[in-house]
Amino acid sequence: MKNNTPHHIWHVDAKINSLQLLRITLTERTTRLDLGYQANDEYDYGWWINIYQETHLLTSVSERKFLMQDHKNIVTAPGRLNYESRSDWQFFSLFFAPLPLVDQYVSMIESEKPDKNNFNFYNIPLITKEAVLFKLD
């Protein structure tokens, strides 16, 4: 099956401590966020990560909450994904309903009342003319 629908890809350089938002991909079916996380200097054996199932996207052009629909290479709380050492990286993806394809700011909210351990990103610009267009043949 051929998929000629373009994928709009934004390369992002947003960081919160050891968490990096690397890329946002928007297709007609999904919004995908690719992230990377490394155990930080406070690492101790038993270091772990997870994501809350209630994680969602907010956008400057809609009042809708775009709830996380799926995830890859990470577990949802209360599950835990353990690290083996200080040098370990975990790359993972989160999937949401497709965002409108217009210029906007996007926030990823893991917790509405965040603490130092939550993965919240605020006001990431998605400018349509700055996206890389990619088509699968």
C-alpha positions in Angstrom: 0.0 0.0 0.0 1.3 3.4 -0.9 1.0 6.4 1.4 1.3 9.7 -0.5 0.1 11.8 2.4 2.9 14.1 3.5 4.4 13.9 6.9 5.2 17.3 8.4 8.3 17.0 10.5 9.7 19.6 12.9 13.2 19.1 14.4 12.9 20.5 17.9 15.7 21.3 20.4 13.8 21.6 23.7 15.2 20.3 26.9 14.1 19.9 30.5 17.0 18.7 32.6 18.0 15.3 31.0 14.8 15.1 28.8 15.0 16.2 25.2 12.1 16.7 22.8 13.8 15.8 19.5 11.1 15.8 16.8 7.4 16.3 16.2 5.8 14.5 13.2 2.3 15.3 12.1 0.3 13.1 9.6 -3.4 13.0 8.8 -3.7 10.1 11.4 -1.4 11.0 14.2 0.9 13.5 16.0 4.1 11.8 17.1 6.6 13.2 19.6 10.0 11.6 19.8 12.0 12.1 23.0 15.2 11.1 24.6 16.1 10.8 28.3 19.3 10.1 30.0 19.8 9.3 33.7 21.3 12.5 35.2 24.0 13.2 37.8 21.7 12.2 40.6 21.7 8.7 39.2 21.6 5.9 41.7 20.9 2.2 41.0 17.2 1.8 40.6 16.8 4.9 38.5 13.7 4.6 36.3 11.2 6.5 34.1 7.6 6.2 33.1 4.9 8.5 31.6 1.4 9.2 32.9 -1.5 7.9 30.8 -3.2 11.3 31.1 -0.4 13.0 29.2 -1.9 15.3 26.6 -1.2 18.1 24.1 -2.6 21.6 24.3 -2.4 24.0 21.4 -2.8 27.7 20.9 -5.4 27.2 18.2 -7.8 24.9 20.0 -9.2 24.4 23.5 -9.3 20.6 23.0 -7.0 18.3 25.0 -5.3 15.9 22.6 -4.9 12.8 24.8 -2.0 10.4 24.5 -3.3 7.4 22.4 -0.2 5.2 22.4 3.5 5.1 23.3 6.6 3.2 22.2 9.7 2.3 24.2 8.3 3.7 27.5 5.8 2.4 30.1 2.9 4.1 31.7 2.8 4.7 35.5 2.7 2.9 37.8 5.0 0.7 35.6 8.7 1.6 35.6 11.5 1.3 33.0 14.8 0.8 34.8 18.2 2.2 33.8 21.4 0.1 34.1 23.9 2.9 34.4 24.5 6.7 34.2 25.3 6.5 30.5 22.0 4.8 29.5 19.7 6.7 27.2 16.0 5.9 26.6 14.5 7.0 23.3 10.7 6.8 23.2 7.7 8.1 21.2 4.3 9.3 22.3 1.3 9.3 19.9 -1.7 11.7 20.0 -4.6 12.6 17.7 -3.5 14.7 14.7 -3.2 18.4 15.4 -4.6 21.0 13.0 -2.1 21.8 10.3 -1.8 25.5 11.0 0.9 27.7 12.7 0.5 27.2 16.4 2.3 26.6 19.7 2.1 23.2 21.3 2.5 22.2 24.9 3.0 18.6 26.1 1.5 18.2 29.6 2.2 15.1 31.7 0.8 16.6 34.8 -1.5 19.7 35.3 0.1 20.1 38.7 3.7 19.4 37.8 6.6 18.6 40.1 10.3 18.3 39.3 9.8 14.8 37.9 7.1 15.5 35.3 7.7 15.8 31.6 6.0 19.1 30.6 7.0 21.2 27.6 5.4 24.5 27.0 4.8 26.6 23.9 6.8 24.7 21.3 6.4 26.6 18.0 5.1 24.6 15.0 5.3 26.9 12.0 4.1 25.1 8.9 6.6 26.6 6.5 9.4 25.4 8.8 8.3 21.8 8.6 10.2 19.2 6.5 7.8 17.5 4.2 8.3 13.8 3.7 6.2 11.4 1.6 6.3 7.6 1.6 6.0 6.0 -1.8 
